[in-house]
């Protein structure tokens, strides 16, 4: 199954942080991994978008953080002999949602900035007009120190890197669930460089946005 780069954009990946834990483990990031074709006798499960989402948290080094979600557009998980062998997940970057701002104008303004709705700010973060989707292709699951470690290729804005993160993967006759622990990624590895202190020199401290984004993934797929 050859990887299809859909110009996703999640993981985004905003300058996110996720669900409150400031000490999330950083995901191992490596070069793109080879994607194999699912076995002919593998069982196909389809992702249920309504039961799947990505929680994110991101913000400035000053501690001014924002939280939000991104939903999955579609995906497939392949299972053989009770174990997940492959998977493809497509993130709908147009669903970037900010959950911590209650003021409607403030919420809409930040979401528009993250999506790049204004031409002059289009590529600050995810530029969803050009890159409406992001993809994650699961390539393997291995057990390390008693934990399941999921590895796959994350493509955002046409940049692809392999990441490895801890998750609980459960397979039944009817469905597959994958729920990650909170983990962090470096957004600059996917070209999301706006106000990064490691990229932009001489940037005032109150304007520097964390390179790390903290993420938590929850997805369900059924036959």
N, C-alpha and C positions, 0 to 999 in steps of 0.2 A: 504494500500500500504506500505509494509514493506520497510524500508530504505535499499538501496543497497549501501554499501560503496565501491566506485570505486577507492579508492586511488587517488584522484584528487590532488591536491596540490595547489590553488590560491590562493584561495584566496589565492592559493598561498598565496601568502601573503608574500611578500618579505619584505623587510623593505621598504614599499612603502609609498607614500603620495599622493595624487592625484592631481589634476588639479589646483594647486596653492594656494588654501586657507589653510593657516597654522593653522586656528582655527576650523577645522572640528570637529563636535560633535563626541564623542566616542560612538560607538555602545554599547548598553547594551549586556553583555555576561553572559549567564547562562548555567546551565546544559542542556544536550540534551532533547528536547521536544518530546512528544509522536507524532507519525505520524499516522494519520487516513487514512482510505481508502476513495477515492473519492466516492461521491454518484453515484448510478447506472445511474441516469438521468443527471449527470453533463456533460457539453459540453467540449470536449477535443480540445485544441488548441496546435499546434506544434510550438516549438521555431524555428525562422528563424535565423540560425547561422550568415548569412551574415549581418543581421541587429541588431546583439547583440554583446556587448563587455563589458569588465571591464577595466576601466582606473585606473592606480595605480601611486603612487609616493612614493618613499622611499629613505632613505639615512642616512648619519651620523649625529650625534648630532651637528657637526660643521656647518651643513647647506649645505653640499655637497650632493644634492639630485639628483635622477634620476627619469624619468617618463617612462611609458610604458603602454602596453595593454596586455590583455589575451582574447582569444575568446572562445565562447561557442561551444561545440561539438554537443550537442543536448539538448532537454528538452521538457517538457509538462506542460501546465497550464490547470487547470480544473475550470470551471465556472458554477455556479448555481444561477439562478434568478438574473443574471447580476452582480454577485460578485465572485471574485476569492476565491476559497476554498482550493485549493491544488496546488502544483507545484513541479517539479523536474528539476534541471538544472545541466548539466555536463560540467565542465570546462576542456578544452584541455590544460594541462600544458606544452605540447610541443610547444605551440604557444606563450610562454612568449617572449615579444618583447620590446626592449628598444628603446624609441623614441627620446631621447634628445642627443644622441651621434651620430655625423655625420661621424667620422672616422670609416671605415669599420672594422678594426682590433679591435679597442676599443669596438665597439658595439658587435661584435661577442664574444669577450672575456668576457664581463659582462653577456651576455645572457648564455654563456656556464657555468659560475660560478653559476648563479641563477638556471639553470637546473641541475647542478651537473654532467656535461659531463665527467669531469676527476674523476677517481676512488678515489683519495685522497681528493677530494672536493665534493664527491657525495652527502653527507648529510648536507653540509653547509646550503643550503636553501631547495630546493624542490625535489631533487633527482627524476627527472621525469622518469628515467629508471625504477625505482621501483614503483613510484607513478605517472603514466601518466595522471591521471585525479583527479579532486576534485569535490565535489558535494555540492549543496545547495538544501535542501528540504524545501519548503515553507510550514509552518504549520498554519499560521493565518495572517490576516490583521485586524488591529483595528484602530480606530480614537482616537487620543489623542491631545488635545489642537489645534484642527483644522487641524491636519496633519494625513496622513495615515502612520501607522507604520507597517512595514513588519517584521514578525518573522519567523525564520526557522533554521534548523540545517546545519551548515557548517562543512564539513569534509575535512581535509587536512592531508595528511600523516597518515591516519588512526586515527587521533584524531578528535573528534566531540564535538562541542559546539554550543549552540543556540545563535544567535545574533538577535538584533532588531534594525532597522534603518528606517529613514524617506524616503518615496518615493511617487511619483505620479503614481497611478495605474489607467489606463484607459481601460474600456471594451466597445467594440462595437460589432455589429453583426459579423464583419469580423476578428477582431484582438484584442489582448490584449497587451498593452505596460506597462512596469514597468521601471521607470526612478528614480533612487535614488538621494537624495542629497549626497554630499560628506560626508563620515563618516570614522572613524578610528577604527581599531581593533589592539589588542595586539598580535603580531605574536607568542610570546612565548607560548601562550595558545594552539597553534597547533604544538609545538615542533620545530619551526623555530628559533633556538637559536644562530645562528652564530654571534659572536661579540656583543652580547647583554650585556650592562652594568649591567643589573639586574641578569644575569646568570653567566657571566664570570667575576671573580674577578680580580682586579689589572690590568685591561685592559687600555692601554694608551688612553687618551681622543680623539686623532685624529683617533682612530680605532673603537670607539664605534658607533654602528649602532642603530638608533632609534628602540625601540620595536614597536612603533605605525606605522601602515601602513594606509595610507589614500586611500580610494577606492571610485569609482563612478561606478554604474552599470546601463547599458542601455540594455533592451532586448525587443524583439517583438515576438509575437507568433500569428499564424494564423490558421484558421480551415483547 
